[in-house]
């Protein structure tokens, strides 16, 4: 769907496909810079979370550390599955 949006940079009306990364036809600046910045912030935060995760095997890890990380990941998955099972069980049983 195409609509129009006033460019925050030059103040001209330009076509906008509701995509935050769309650019102004007059000055080529981003039409929704706040949303673009939010998107960048979220992906940066996700990358940082992944980098700090205990379960990620790093190149400098030795064999024991790799085994610990794999075991921890499996234990975490099993624990999550059990918790999920109990939640479904309690949520689906009346009373
Ligand atoms: Zn513009």
PDB file of the backbone (N, CA, C, O) and the ligand in Angstrom, with CONECT records:
HET     ZN  A 101       1
ATOM      1  N   UNK A   1       0.841  -1.190   0.000  1.00  0.00           N
ATOM      2  CA  UNK A   1       0.000   0.000   0.000  1.00  0.00           C
ATOM      3  C   UNK A   1       0.881   1.246   0.000  1.00  0.00           C
ATOM      4  O   UNK A   1       1.818   1.355   0.791  1.00  0.00           O
ATOM      5  N   UNK A   2       0.580   2.158  -0.870  1.00  0.00           N
ATOM      6  CA  UNK A   2       1.374   3.371  -0.973  1.00  0.00           C
ATOM      7  C   UNK A   2       0.603   4.542  -0.369  1.00  0.00           C
ATOM      8  O   UNK A   2      -0.587   4.725  -0.626  1.00  0.00           O
ATOM      9  N   UNK A   3       1.296   5.309   0.420  1.00  0.00           N
ATOM     10  CA  UNK A   3       0.709   6.533   0.949  1.00  0.00           C
ATOM     11  C   UNK A   3       1.787   7.615   0.878  1.00  0.00           C
ATOM     12  O   UNK A   3       2.869   7.400   0.332  1.00  0.00           O
ATOM     13  N   UNK A   4       1.478   8.751   1.427  1.00  0.00           N
ATOM     14  CA  UNK A   4       2.459   9.829   1.400  1.00  0.00           C
ATOM     15  C   UNK A   4       2.859  10.202   2.811  1.00  0.00           C
ATOM     16  O   UNK A   4       2.076  10.088   3.754  1.00  0.00           O
ATOM     17  N   UNK A   5       4.091  10.647   2.932  1.00  0.00           N
ATOM     18  CA  UNK A   5       4.595  11.061   4.242  1.00  0.00           C
ATOM     19  C   UNK A   5       5.427  12.318   4.054  1.00  0.00           C
ATOM     20  O   UNK A   5       6.135  12.471   3.059  1.00  0.00           O
ATOM     21  N   UNK A   6       5.331  13.207   5.019  1.00  0.00           N
ATOM     22  CA  UNK A   6       6.108  14.433   4.968  1.00  0.00           C
ATOM     23  C   UNK A   6       7.531  14.107   5.428  1.00  0.00           C
ATOM     24  O   UNK A   6       7.734  13.536   6.499  1.00  0.00           O
ATOM     25  N   UNK A   7       8.484  14.471   4.621  1.00  0.00           N
ATOM     26  CA  UNK A   7       9.881  14.181   4.930  1.00  0.00           C
ATOM     27  C   UNK A   7      10.324  14.982   6.150  1.00  0.00           C
ATOM     28  O   UNK A   7      10.137  16.199   6.179  1.00  0.00           O
ATOM     29  N   UNK A   8      10.914  14.322   7.173  1.00  0.00           N
ATOM     30  CA  UNK A   8      11.350  15.062   8.362  1.00  0.00           C
ATOM     31  C   UNK A   8      12.559  15.960   8.079  1.00  0.00           C
ATOM     32  O   UNK A   8      12.858  16.867   8.855  1.00  0.00           O
ATOM     33  N   UNK A   9      13.249  15.703   6.969  1.00  0.00           N
ATOM     34  CA  UNK A   9      14.466  16.456   6.657  1.00  0.00           C
ATOM     35  C   UNK A   9      14.155  17.727   5.862  1.00  0.00           C
ATOM     36  O   UNK A   9      14.528  18.829   6.264  1.00  0.00           O
ATOM     37  N   UNK A  10      13.447  17.552   4.696  1.00  0.00           N
ATOM     38  CA  UNK A  10      13.226  18.697   3.804  1.00  0.00           C
ATOM     39  C   UNK A  10      11.792  19.227   3.842  1.00  0.00           C
ATOM     40  O   UNK A  10      11.511  20.281   3.273  1.00  0.00           O
ATOM     41  N   UNK A  11      10.868  18.498   4.517  1.00  0.00           N
ATOM     42  CA  UNK A  11       9.501  18.990   4.646  1.00  0.00           C
ATOM     43  C   UNK A  11       8.632  18.776   3.427  1.00  0.00           C
ATOM     44  O   UNK A  11       7.484  19.220   3.425  1.00  0.00           O
ATOM     45  N   UNK A  12       9.126  18.112   2.379  1.00  0.00           N
ATOM     46  CA  UNK A  12       8.337  17.832   1.174  1.00  0.00           C
ATOM     47  C   UNK A  12       7.538  16.539   1.376  1.00  0.00           C
ATOM     48  O   UNK A  12       7.959  15.649   2.116  1.00  0.00           O
ATOM     49  N   UNK A  13       6.365  16.447   0.701  1.00  0.00           N
ATOM     50  CA  UNK A  13       5.585  15.217   0.740  1.00  0.00           C
ATOM     51  C   UNK A  13       6.157  14.245  -0.282  1.00  0.00           C
ATOM     52  O   UNK A  13       6.458  14.623  -1.414  1.00  0.00           O
ATOM     53  N   UNK A  14       6.303  12.991   0.130  1.00  0.00           N
ATOM     54  CA  UNK A  14       6.875  11.997  -0.763  1.00  0.00           C
ATOM     55  C   UNK A  14       6.163  10.667  -0.592  1.00  0.00           C
ATOM     56  O   UNK A  14       5.541  10.425   0.443  1.00  0.00           O
ATOM     57  N   UNK A  15       6.247   9.792  -1.604  1.00  0.00           N
ATOM     58  CA  UNK A  15       5.595   8.477  -1.537  1.00  0.00           C
ATOM     59  C   UNK A  15       6.261   7.628  -0.464  1.00  0.00           C
ATOM     60  O   UNK A  15       7.479   7.657  -0.292  1.00  0.00           O
ATOM     61  N   UNK A  16       5.416   6.855   0.270  1.00  0.00           N
ATOM     62  CA  UNK A  16       5.912   6.057   1.382  1.00  0.00           C
ATOM     63  C   UNK A  16       5.164   4.734   1.401  1.00  0.00           C
ATOM     64  O   UNK A  16       3.934   4.725   1.425  1.00  0.00           O
ATOM     65  N   UNK A  17       5.883   3.618   1.392  1.00  0.00           N
ATOM     66  CA  UNK A  17       5.261   2.282   1.419  1.00  0.00           C
ATOM     67  C   UNK A  17       5.137   1.747   2.836  1.00  0.00           C
ATOM     68  O   UNK A  17       5.069   0.535   3.040  1.00  0.00           O
ATOM     69  N   UNK A  18       5.108   2.640   3.814  1.00  0.00           N
ATOM     70  CA  UNK A  18       5.033   2.280   5.246  1.00  0.00           C
ATOM     71  C   UNK A  18       6.257   1.482   5.688  1.00  0.00           C
ATOM     72  O   UNK A  18       6.237   0.838   6.737  1.00  0.00           O
ATOM     73  N   UNK A  19       7.292   1.525   4.908  1.00  0.00           N
ATOM     74  CA  UNK A  19       8.538   0.857   5.263  1.00  0.00           C
ATOM     75  C   UNK A  19       9.450   1.910   5.906  1.00  0.00           C
ATOM     76  O   UNK A  19       9.743   2.930   5.282  1.00  0.00           O
ATOM     77  N   UNK A  20       9.905   1.675   7.155  1.00  0.00           N
ATOM     78  CA  UNK A  20      10.711   2.692   7.832  1.00  0.00           C
ATOM     79  C   UNK A  20      12.005   3.044   7.099  1.00  0.00           C
ATOM     80  O   UNK A  20      12.579   4.113   7.309  1.00  0.00           O
ATOM     81  N   UNK A  21      12.458   2.123   6.231  1.00  0.00           N
ATOM     82  CA  UNK A  21      13.714   2.392   5.523  1.00  0.00           C
ATOM     83  C   UNK A  21      13.501   3.115   4.187  1.00  0.00           C
ATOM     84  O   UNK A  21      14.466   3.387   3.473  1.00  0.00           O
ATOM     85  N   UNK A  22      12.238   3.427   3.845  1.00  0.00           N
ATOM     86  CA  UNK A  22      11.987   4.181   2.610  1.00  0.00           C
ATOM     87  C   UNK A  22      12.668   5.545   2.678  1.00  0.00           C
ATOM     88  O   UNK A  22      12.824   6.143   3.742  1.00  0.00           O
ATOM     89  N   UNK A  23      13.069   6.012   1.478  1.00  0.00           N
ATOM     90  CA  UNK A  23      13.799   7.282   1.445  1.00  0.00           C
ATOM     91  C   UNK A  23      12.997   8.350   0.724  1.00  0.00           C
ATOM     92  O   UNK A  23      12.153   8.048  -0.119  1.00  0.00           O
ATOM     93  N   UNK A  24      13.266   9.583   1.058  1.00  0.00           N
ATOM     94  CA  UNK A  24      12.610  10.732   0.454  1.00  0.00           C
ATOM     95  C   UNK A  24      13.023  10.847  -1.017  1.00  0.00           C
ATOM     96  O   UNK A  24      14.193  10.671  -1.359  1.00  0.00           O
ATOM     97  N   UNK A  25      12.037  11.147  -1.889  1.00  0.00           N
ATOM     98  CA  UNK A  25      12.315  11.279  -3.320  1.00  0.00           C
ATOM     99  C   UNK A  25      13.050  12.586  -3.621  1.00  0.00           C
ATOM    100  O   UNK A  25      13.644  12.726  -4.690  1.00  0.00           O
ATOM    101  N   UNK A  26      13.017  13.541  -2.693  1.00  0.00           N
ATOM    102  CA  UNK A  26      13.614  14.860  -2.935  1.00  0.00           C
ATOM    103  C   UNK A  26      15.033  14.984  -2.370  1.00  0.00           C
ATOM    104  O   UNK A  26      15.924  15.500  -3.043  1.00  0.00           O
ATOM    105  N   UNK A  27      15.245  14.511  -1.134  1.00  0.00           N
ATOM    106  CA  UNK A  27      16.557  14.704  -0.508  1.00  0.00           C
ATOM    107  C   UNK A  27      17.230  13.378  -0.140  1.00  0.00           C
ATOM    108  O   UNK A  27      18.351  13.381   0.370  1.00  0.00           O
ATOM    109  N   UNK A  28      16.557  12.233  -0.394  1.00  0.00           N
ATOM    110  CA  UNK A  28      17.122  10.904  -0.159  1.00  0.00           C
ATOM    111  C   UNK A  28      17.423  10.612   1.312  1.00  0.00           C
ATOM    112  O   UNK A  28      18.257   9.758   1.612  1.00  0.00           O
ATOM    113  N   UNK A  29      16.758  11.308   2.227  1.00  0.00           N
ATOM    114  CA  UNK A  29      16.967  10.970   3.639  1.00  0.00           C
ATOM    115  C   UNK A  29      15.917   9.942   4.063  1.00  0.00           C
ATOM    116  O   UNK A  29      14.864   9.825   3.436  1.00  0.00           O
ATOM    117  N   UNK A  30      16.211   9.202   5.127  1.00  0.00           N
ATOM    118  CA  UNK A  30      15.305   8.160   5.621  1.00  0.00           C
ATOM    119  C   UNK A  30      14.027   8.816   6.152  1.00  0.00           C
ATOM    120  O   UNK A  30      14.091   9.816   6.867  1.00  0.00           O
ATOM    121  N   UNK A  31      12.868   8.250   5.801  1.00  0.00           N
ATOM    122  CA  UNK A  31      11.589   8.875   6.166  1.00  0.00           C
ATOM    123  C   UNK A  31      11.211   8.636   7.619  1.00  0.00           C
ATOM    124  O   UNK A  31      10.505   9.452   8.211  1.00  0.00           O
ATOM    125  N   UNK A  32      11.664   7.540   8.204  1.00  0.00           N
ATOM    126  CA  UNK A  32      11.328   7.251   9.599  1.00  0.00           C
ATOM    127  C   UNK A  32      12.607   6.896  10.363  1.00  0.00           C
ATOM    128  O   UNK A  32      12.809   5.741  10.737  1.00  0.00           O
ATOM    129  N   UNK A  33      13.469   7.893  10.593  1.00  0.00           N
ATOM    130  CA  UNK A  33      14.778   7.593  11.203  1.00  0.00           C
ATOM    131  C   UNK A  33      14.682   6.974  12.594  1.00  0.00           C
ATOM    132  O   UNK A  33      15.554   6.201  12.990  1.00  0.00           O
ATOM    133  N   UNK A  34      13.604   7.317  13.352  1.00  0.00           N
ATOM    134  CA  UNK A  34      13.474   6.748  14.701  1.00  0.00           C
ATOM    135  C   UNK A  34      13.277   5.240  14.650  1.00  0.00           C
ATOM    136  O   UNK A  34      13.897   4.499  15.414  1.00  0.00           O
ATOM    137  N   UNK A  35      12.402   4.786  13.737  1.00  0.00           N
ATOM    138  CA  UNK A  35      12.143   3.334  13.606  1.00  0.00           C
ATOM    139  C   UNK A  35      13.392   2.600  13.120  1.00  0.00           C
ATOM    140  O   UNK A  35      13.686   1.497  13.580  1.00  0.00           O
ATOM    141  N   UNK A  36      14.125   3.216  12.186  1.00  0.00           N
ATOM    142  CA  UNK A  36      15.359   2.597  11.681  1.00  0.00           C
ATOM    143  C   UNK A  36      16.355   2.446  12.825  1.00  0.00           C
ATOM    144  O   UNK A  36      17.009   1.411  12.954  1.00  0.00           O
ATOM    145  N   UNK A  37      16.470   3.499  13.668  1.00  0.00           N
ATOM    146  CA  UNK A  37      17.400   3.447  14.806  1.00  0.00           C
ATOM    147  C   UNK A  37      16.965   2.374  15.799  1.00  0.00           C
ATOM    148  O   UNK A  37      17.799   1.649  16.340  1.00  0.00           O
ATOM    149  N   UNK A  38      15.639   2.272  16.040  1.00  0.00           N
ATOM    150  CA  UNK A  38      15.129   1.242  16.959  1.00  0.00           C
ATOM    151  C   UNK A  38      15.470  -0.156  16.445  1.00  0.00           C
ATOM    152  O   UNK A  38      15.873  -1.030  17.212  1.00  0.00           O
ATOM    153  N   UNK A  39      15.299  -0.359  15.108  1.00  0.00           N
ATOM    154  CA  UNK A  39      15.623  -1.648  14.499  1.00  0.00           C
ATOM    155  C   UNK A  39      17.091  -1.998  14.710  1.00  0.00           C
ATOM    156  O   UNK A  39      17.429  -3.131  15.053  1.00  0.00           O
ATOM    157  N   UNK A  40      17.971  -0.997  14.498  1.00  0.00           N
ATOM    158  CA  UNK A  40      19.414  -1.207  14.675  1.00  0.00           C
ATOM    159  C   UNK A  40      19.704  -1.535  16.140  1.00  0.00           C
ATOM    160  O   UNK A  40      20.488  -2.437  16.434  1.00  0.00           O
ATOM    161  N   UNK A  41      19.057  -0.784  17.073  1.00  0.00           N
ATOM    162  CA  UNK A  41      19.273  -1.023  18.506  1.00  0.00           C
ATOM    163  C   UNK A  41      18.878  -2.447  18.880  1.00  0.00           C
ATOM    164  O   UNK A  41      19.616  -3.127  19.593  1.00  0.00           O
ATOM    165  N   UNK A  42      17.708  -2.907  18.400  1.00  0.00           N
ATOM    166  CA  UNK A  42      17.222  -4.248  18.736  1.00  0.00           C
ATOM    167  C   UNK A  42      18.183  -5.306  18.210  1.00  0.00           C
ATOM    168  O   UNK A  42      18.528  -6.241  18.932  1.00  0.00           O
ATOM    169  N   UNK A  43      18.622  -5.166  16.948  1.00  0.00           N
ATOM    170  CA  UNK A  43      19.521  -6.193  16.402  1.00  0.00           C
ATOM    171  C   UNK A  43      20.881  -6.176  17.096  1.00  0.00           C
ATOM    172  O   UNK A  43      21.503  -7.225  17.262  1.00  0.00           O
ATOM    173  N   UNK A  44      21.356  -4.979  17.509  1.00  0.00           N
ATOM    174  CA  UNK A  44      22.613  -4.895  18.257  1.00  0.00           C
ATOM    175  C   UNK A  44      22.480  -5.583  19.604  1.00  0.00           C
ATOM    176  O   UNK A  44      23.378  -6.309  20.031  1.00  0.00           O
ATOM    177  N   UNK A  45      21.344  -5.349  20.279  1.00  0.00           N
ATOM    178  CA  UNK A  45      21.105  -5.964  21.585  1.00  0.00           C
ATOM    179  C   UNK A  45      21.036  -7.491  21.459  1.00  0.00           C
ATOM    180  O   UNK A  45      21.592  -8.217  22.283  1.00  0.00           O
ATOM    181  N   UNK A  46      20.341  -7.968  20.409  1.00  0.00           N
ATOM    182  CA  UNK A  46      20.243  -9.414  20.198  1.00  0.00           C
ATOM    183  C   UNK A  46      21.616 -10.026  19.944  1.00  0.00           C
ATOM    184  O   UNK A  46      21.923 -11.100  20.461  1.00  0.00           O
ATOM    185  N   UNK A  47      22.442  -9.347  19.152  1.00  0.00           N
ATOM    186  CA  UNK A  47      23.793  -9.853  18.871  1.00  0.00           C
ATOM    187  C   UNK A  47      24.622  -9.903  20.148  1.00  0.00           C
ATOM    188  O   UNK A  47      25.384 -10.846  20.365  1.00  0.00           O
ATOM    189  N   UNK A  48      24.468  -8.864  21.010  1.00  0.00           N
ATOM    190  CA  UNK A  48      25.198  -8.851  22.282  1.00  0.00           C
ATOM    191  C   UNK A  48      24.733  -9.987  23.184  1.00  0.00           C
ATOM    192  O   UNK A  48      25.548 -10.654  23.821  1.00  0.00           O
ATOM    193  N   UNK A  49      23.396 -10.210  23.240  1.00  0.00           N
ATOM    194  CA  UNK A  49      22.857 -11.298  24.059  1.00  0.00           C
ATOM    195  C   UNK A  49      23.408 -12.641  23.595  1.00  0.00           C
ATOM    196  O   UNK A  49      23.787 -13.482  24.410  1.00  0.00           O
ATOM    197  N   UNK A  50      23.450 -12.835  22.270  1.00  0.00           N
ATOM    198  CA  UNK A  50      23.970 -14.092  21.719  1.00  0.00           C
ATOM    199  C   UNK A  50      25.447 -14.258  22.072  1.00  0.00           C
ATOM    200  O   UNK A  50      25.890 -15.354  22.414  1.00  0.00           O
ATOM    201  N   UNK A  51      26.201 -13.168  21.985  1.00  0.00           N
ATOM    202  CA  UNK A  51      27.640 -13.234  22.259  1.00  0.00           C
ATOM    203  C   UNK A  51      27.910 -13.550  23.726  1.00  0.00           C
ATOM    204  O   UNK A  51      28.917 -14.184  24.043  1.00  0.00           O
ATOM    205  N   UNK A  52      27.003 -13.105  24.648  1.00  0.00           N
ATOM    206  CA  UNK A  52      27.211 -13.337  26.076  1.00  0.00           C
ATOM    207  C   UNK A  52      26.531 -14.600  26.570  1.00  0.00           C
ATOM    208  O   UNK A  52      26.623 -14.922  27.755  1.00  0.00           O
ATOM    209  N   UNK A  53      25.844 -15.330  25.683  1.00  0.00           N
ATOM    210  CA  UNK A  53      25.142 -16.531  26.117  1.00  0.00           C
ATOM    211  C   UNK A  53      26.129 -17.599  26.573  1.00  0.00           C
ATOM    212  O   UNK A  53      27.170 -17.815  25.953  1.00  0.00           O
ATOM    213  N   UNK A  54      25.773 -18.264  27.682  1.00  0.00           N
ATOM    214  CA  UNK A  54      26.648 -19.309  28.213  1.00  0.00           C
ATOM    215  C   UNK A  54      26.684 -20.518  27.290  1.00  0.00           C
ATOM    216  O   UNK A  54      27.673 -21.250  27.260  1.00  0.00           O
ATOM    217  N   UNK A  55      25.596 -20.732  26.527  1.00  0.00           N
ATOM    218  CA  UNK A  55      25.472 -21.942  25.717  1.00  0.00           C
ATOM    219  C   UNK A  55      26.267 -21.889  24.411  1.00  0.00           C
ATOM    220  O   UNK A  55      26.493 -22.927  23.790  1.00  0.00           O
ATOM    221  N   UNK A  56      26.686 -20.719  23.995  1.00  0.00           N
ATOM    222  CA  UNK A  56      27.416 -20.596  22.737  1.00  0.00           C
ATOM    223  C   UNK A  56      28.840 -21.106  22.925  1.00  0.00           C
ATOM    224  O   UNK A  56      29.557 -20.658  23.819  1.00  0.00           O
ATOM    225  N   UNK A  57      29.242 -22.046  22.075  1.00  0.00           N
ATOM    226  CA  UNK A  57      30.595 -22.598  22.142  1.00  0.00           C
ATOM    227  C   UNK A  57      31.546 -21.635  21.431  1.00  0.00           C
ATOM    228  O   UNK A  57      31.370 -21.321  20.254  1.00  0.00           O
ATOM    229  N   UNK A  58      32.558 -21.172  22.171  1.00  0.00           N
ATOM    230  CA  UNK A  58      33.510 -20.207  21.622  1.00  0.00           C
ATOM    231  C   UNK A  58      34.736 -20.941  21.085  1.00  0.00           C
ATOM    232  O   UNK A  58      35.065 -22.038  21.537  1.00  0.00           O
ATOM    233  N   UNK A  59      35.408 -20.319  20.111  1.00  0.00           N
ATOM    234  CA  UNK A  59      36.579 -20.988  19.497  1.00  0.00           C
ATOM    235  C   UNK A  59      37.689 -21.289  20.503  1.00  0.00           C
ATOM    236  O   UNK A  59      38.418 -22.267  20.341  1.00  0.00           O
ATOM    237  N   UNK A  60      37.826 -20.451  21.547  1.00  0.00           N
ATOM    238  CA  UNK A  60      38.911 -20.654  22.511  1.00  0.00           C
ATOM    239  C   UNK A  60      38.558 -21.675  23.587  1.00  0.00           C
ATOM    240  O   UNK A  60      39.394 -21.968  24.442  1.00  0.00           O
ATOM    241  N   UNK A  61      37.329 -22.230  23.570  1.00  0.00           N
ATOM    242  CA  UNK A  61      36.931 -23.213  24.584  1.00  0.00           C
ATOM    243  C   UNK A  61      37.676 -24.532  24.393  1.00  0.00           C
ATOM    244  O   UNK A  61      37.866 -25.005  23.273  1.00  0.00           O
ATOM    245  N   UNK A  62      38.091 -25.112  25.522  1.00  0.00           N
ATOM    246  CA  UNK A  62      38.702 -26.438  25.478  1.00  0.00           C
ATOM    247  C   UNK A  62      37.616 -27.502  25.428  1.00  0.00           C
ATOM    248  O   UNK A  62      36.427 -27.187  25.473  1.00  0.00           O
ATOM    249  N   UNK A  63      38.024 -28.752  25.337  1.00  0.00           N
ATOM    250  CA  UNK A  63      37.065 -29.861  25.247  1.00  0.00           C
ATOM    251  C   UNK A  63      36.145 -29.931  26.465  1.00  0.00           C
ATOM    252  O   UNK A  63      34.937 -30.099  26.294  1.00  0.00           O
ATOM    253  N   UNK A  64      36.685 -29.804  27.729  1.00  0.00           N
ATOM    254  CA  UNK A  64      35.786 -29.875  28.890  1.00  0.00           C
ATOM    255  C   UNK A  64      34.735 -28.761  28.876  1.00  0.00           C
ATOM    256  O   UNK A  64      33.574 -28.993  29.213  1.00  0.00           O
ATOM    257  N   UNK A  65      35.151 -27.542  28.481  1.00  0.00           N
ATOM    258  CA  UNK A  65      34.221 -26.409  28.457  1.00  0.00           C
ATOM    259  C   UNK A  65      33.149 -26.627  27.385  1.00  0.00           C
ATOM    260  O   UNK A  65      31.982 -26.290  27.585  1.00  0.00           O
ATOM    261  N   UNK A  66      33.562 -27.200  26.234  1.00  0.00           N
ATOM    262  CA  UNK A  66      32.581 -27.507  25.182  1.00  0.00           C
ATOM    263  C   UNK A  66      31.547 -28.487  25.709  1.00  0.00           C
ATOM    264  O   UNK A  66      30.348 -28.319  25.484  1.00  0.00           O
ATOM    265  N   UNK A  67      32.030 -29.541  26.431  1.00  0.00           N
ATOM    266  CA  UNK A  67      31.123 -30.556  26.982  1.00  0.00           C
ATOM    267  C   UNK A  67      30.182 -29.931  28.001  1.00  0.00           C
ATOM    268  O   UNK A  67      28.991 -30.243  28.028  1.00  0.00           O
ATOM    269  N   UNK A  68      30.724 -29.036  28.851  1.00  0.00           N
ATOM    270  CA  UNK A  68      29.888 -28.368  29.868  1.00  0.00           C
ATOM    271  C   UNK A  68      28.807 -27.531  29.192  1.00  0.00           C
ATOM    272  O   UNK A  68      27.644 -27.555  29.594  1.00  0.00           O
ATOM    273  N   UNK A  69      29.211 -26.788  28.155  1.00  0.00           N
ATOM    274  CA  UNK A  69      28.226 -25.926  27.467  1.00  0.00           C
ATOM    275  C   UNK A  69      27.144 -26.770  26.792  1.00  0.00           C
ATOM    276  O   UNK A  69      25.965 -26.420  26.843  1.00  0.00           O
ATOM    277  N   UNK A  70      27.538 -27.880  26.158  1.00  0.00           N
ATOM    278  CA  UNK A  70      26.548 -28.741  25.495  1.00  0.00           C
ATOM    279  C   UNK A  70      25.610 -29.360  26.521  1.00  0.00           C
ATOM    280  O   UNK A  70      24.395 -29.388  26.322  1.00  0.00           O
ATOM    281  N   UNK A  71      26.181 -29.865  27.639  1.00  0.00           N
ATOM    282  CA  UNK A  71      25.368 -30.484  28.689  1.00  0.00           C
ATOM    283  C   UNK A  71      24.409 -29.457  29.284  1.00  0.00           C
ATOM    284  O   UNK A  71      23.238 -29.755  29.516  1.00  0.00           O
ATOM    285  N   UNK A  72      24.910 -28.252  29.529  1.00  0.00           N
ATOM    286  CA  UNK A  72      24.068 -27.194  30.087  1.00  0.00           C
ATOM    287  C   UNK A  72      22.928 -26.868  29.133  1.00  0.00           C
ATOM    288  O   UNK A  72      21.797 -26.640  29.561  1.00  0.00           O
ATOM    289  N   UNK A  73      23.231 -26.847  27.834  1.00  0.00           N
ATOM    290  CA  UNK A  73      22.188 -26.547  26.852  1.00  0.00           C
ATOM    291  C   UNK A  73      21.111 -27.622  26.865  1.00  0.00           C
ATOM    292  O   UNK A  73      19.920 -27.313  26.847  1.00  0.00           O
ATOM    293  N   UNK A  74      21.535 -28.905  26.896  1.00  0.00           N
ATOM    294  CA  UNK A  74      20.568 -30.012  26.902  1.00  0.00           C
ATOM    295  C   UNK A  74      19.745 -29.974  28.194  1.00  0.00           C
ATOM    296  O   UNK A  74      18.526 -30.138  28.161  1.00  0.00           O
ATOM    297  N   UNK A  75      20.428 -29.753  29.347  1.00  0.00           N
ATOM    298  CA  UNK A  75      19.720 -29.683  30.628  1.00  0.00           C
ATOM    299  C   UNK A  75      18.710 -28.547  30.610  1.00  0.00           C
ATOM    300  O   UNK A  75      17.588 -28.695  31.094  1.00  0.00           O
ATOM    301  N   UNK A  76      19.118 -27.404  30.045  1.00  0.00           N
ATOM    302  CA  UNK A  76      18.228 -26.248  29.959  1.00  0.00           C
ATOM    303  C   UNK A  76      17.000 -26.570  29.099  1.00  0.00           C
ATOM    304  O   UNK A  76      15.879 -26.202  29.450  1.00  0.00           O
ATOM    305  N   UNK A  77      17.220 -27.261  27.968  1.00  0.00           N
ATOM    306  CA  UNK A  77      16.123 -27.620  27.062  1.00  0.00           C
ATOM    307  C   UNK A  77      15.168 -28.592  27.746  1.00  0.00           C
ATOM    308  O   UNK A  77      13.950 -28.452  27.631  1.00  0.00           O
ATOM    309  N   UNK A  78      15.725 -29.589  28.467  1.00  0.00           N
ATOM    310  CA  UNK A  78      14.890 -30.577  29.170  1.00  0.00           C
ATOM    311  C   UNK A  78      14.074 -29.879  30.264  1.00  0.00           C
ATOM    312  O   UNK A  78      12.879 -30.138  30.413  1.00  0.00           O
ATOM    313  N   UNK A  79      14.728 -28.989  31.033  1.00  0.00           N
ATOM    314  CA  UNK A  79      14.050 -28.254  32.094  1.00  0.00           C
ATOM    315  C   UNK A  79      12.914 -27.406  31.512  1.00  0.00           C
ATOM    316  O   UNK A  79      11.811 -27.376  32.056  1.00  0.00           O
ATOM    317  N   UNK A  80      13.198 -26.715  30.397  1.00  0.00           N
ATOM    318  CA  UNK A  80      12.186 -25.875  29.755  1.00  0.00           C
ATOM    319  C   UNK A  80      11.008 -26.719  29.285  1.00  0.00           C
ATOM    320  O   UNK A  80       9.854 -26.304  29.398  1.00  0.00           O
ATOM    321  N   UNK A  81      11.305 -27.921  28.749  1.00  0.00           N
ATOM    322  CA  UNK A  81      10.241 -28.803  28.271  1.00  0.00           C
ATOM    323  C   UNK A  81       9.362 -29.263  29.427  1.00  0.00           C
ATOM    324  O   UNK A  81       8.140 -29.318  29.290  1.00  0.00           O
ATOM    325  N   UNK A  82       9.983 -29.600  30.584  1.00  0.00           N
ATOM    326  CA  UNK A  82       9.217 -30.046  31.754  1.00  0.00           C
ATOM    327  C   UNK A  82       8.344 -28.914  32.282  1.00  0.00           C
ATOM    328  O   UNK A  82       7.166 -29.117  32.577  1.00  0.00           O
ATOM    329  N   UNK A  83       8.924 -27.718  32.400  1.00  0.00           N
ATOM    330  CA  UNK A  83       8.158 -26.557  32.878  1.00  0.00           C
ATOM    331  C   UNK A  83       6.983 -26.281  31.938  1.00  0.00           C
ATOM    332  O   UNK A  83       5.864 -26.019  32.379  1.00  0.00           O
ATOM    333  N   UNK A  84       7.262 -26.346  30.637  1.00  0.00           N
ATOM    334  CA  UNK A  84       6.213 -26.107  29.639  1.00  0.00           C
ATOM    335  C   UNK A  84       5.097 -27.141  29.780  1.00  0.00           C
ATOM    336  O   UNK A  84       3.916 -26.804  29.695  1.00  0.00           O
ATOM    337  N   UNK A  85       5.484 -28.419  29.999  1.00  0.00           N
ATOM    338  CA  UNK A  85       4.509 -29.501  30.154  1.00  0.00           C
ATOM    339  C   UNK A  85       3.603 -29.238  31.350  1.00  0.00           C
ATOM    340  O   UNK A  85       2.385 -29.387  31.252  1.00  0.00           O
ATOM    341  N   UNK A  86       4.203 -28.840  32.505  1.00  0.00           N
ATOM    342  CA  UNK A  86       3.417 -28.560  33.700  1.00  0.00           C
ATOM    343  C   UNK A  86       2.502 -27.363  33.489  1.00  0.00           C
ATOM    344  O   UNK A  86       1.353 -27.372  33.932  1.00  0.00           O
ATOM    345  N   UNK A  87       3.000 -26.338  32.818  1.00  0.00           N
ATOM    346  CA  UNK A  87       2.171 -25.160  32.550  1.00  0.00           C
ATOM    347  C   UNK A  87       0.951 -25.543  31.727  1.00  0.00           C
ATOM    348  O   UNK A  87      -0.166 -25.126  32.034  1.00  0.00           O
ATOM    349  N   UNK A  88       1.164 -26.344  30.673  1.00  0.00           N
ATOM    350  CA  UNK A  88       0.055 -26.778  29.821  1.00  0.00           C
ATOM    351  C   UNK A  88      -0.918 -27.630  30.635  1.00  0.00           C
ATOM    352  O   UNK A  88      -2.135 -27.484  30.523  1.00  0.00           O
ATOM    353  N   UNK A  89      -0.356 -28.525  31.459  1.00  0.00           N
ATOM    354  CA  UNK A  89      -1.161 -29.415  32.284  1.00  0.00           C
ATOM    355  C   UNK A  89      -2.050 -28.636  33.241  1.00  0.00           C
ATOM    356  O   UNK A  89      -3.246 -28.912  33.338  1.00  0.00           O
ATOM    357  N   UNK A  90      -1.467 -27.644  33.965  1.00  0.00           N
ATOM    358  CA  UNK A  90      -2.223 -26.863  34.944  1.00  0.00           C
ATOM    359  C   UNK A  90      -3.202 -25.910  34.252  1.00  0.00           C
ATOM    360  O   UNK A  90      -4.290 -25.641  34.762  1.00  0.00           O
ATOM    361  N   UNK A  91      -2.804 -25.416  33.107  1.00  0.00           N
ATOM    362  CA  UNK A  91      -3.680 -24.465  32.416  1.00  0.00           C
ATOM    363  C   UNK A  91      -4.874 -25.162  31.790  1.00  0.00           C
ATOM    364  O   UNK A  91      -5.939 -24.560  31.650  1.00  0.00           O
ATOM    365  N   UNK A  92      -4.711 -26.436  31.409  1.00  0.00           N
ATOM    366  CA  UNK A  92      -5.789 -27.132  30.698  1.00  0.00           C
ATOM    367  C   UNK A  92      -6.717 -27.913  31.630  1.00  0.00           C
ATOM    368  O   UNK A  92      -7.797 -28.334  31.215  1.00  0.00           O
ATOM    369  N   UNK A  93      -6.295 -28.114  32.911  1.00  0.00           N
ATOM    370  CA  UNK A  93      -7.165 -28.857  33.826  1.00  0.00           C
ATOM    371  C   UNK A  93      -8.018 -27.854  34.624  1.00  0.00           C
ATOM    372  O   UNK A  93      -7.489 -26.891  35.180  1.00  0.00           O
ATOM    373  N   UNK A  94      -9.323 -28.083  34.676  1.00  0.00           N
ATOM    374  CA  UNK A  94     -10.197 -27.172  35.428  1.00  0.00           C
ATOM    375  C   UNK A  94     -10.042 -27.377  36.936  1.00  0.00           C
ATOM    376  O   UNK A  94      -9.788 -28.490  37.397  1.00  0.00           O
ATOM    377  N   UNK A  95     -10.194 -26.317  37.679  1.00  0.00           N
ATOM    378  CA  UNK A  95     -10.188 -26.367  39.136  1.00  0.00           C
ATOM    379  C   UNK A  95      -8.899 -26.402  39.816  1.00  0.00           C
ATOM    380  O   UNK A  95      -8.850 -26.445  41.045  1.00  0.00           O
TER     381      UNK A  95
HETATM  382 ZN    ZN A 101      13.275  14.947   1.941  1.00  0.00          ZN
END
